[in-house]
């Protein structure tokens, strides 16, 4: 693990400590996708989340979608339900610019790096029903688990626009 990668994760751990959010770190082989994550992640008692980084057609607005890994994501349906117009997946260049993470490391913790609060967040409201959630701490070789209610606490500590929606 490079020093830069380790520092990205440490920034997340420090933020959680600052917010008094207890968490558990599970280190594993790097996983770029949810499918890869299922192969390297040990069995755990947390809802693993998938995180999608999208952009509008003009490229002047970006969105982070957080949902349970098992749920299918229909881009057209999401666009219509949220009234967002045509969306597409954002490039790695945009991901690095707005969330400060490479592909395969996307999570709500990338919002720490969104100093202008540019990214609008959509979170599946069903995650509120989970006891614990699991997401990457801005690196794809670890997953952290914490109470689902603390996801909301973390998100509220930032100034990004957030919507809890039915996926």
Protein Blocks (a to p, Z undefined) as FASTA:
>chain_A
ZZklmmmmmmmmmmmmmnopacddddddddfbfklmmmmpccddbdcddddddddfkopa
ccdddddfklccdfklmmmmnonojaddddfklmmmmnopaehiacfklmmmmmnomacc
dddfklmmpmbdcddehiakbccdddfklmmmmmmmpccdcddddZZ
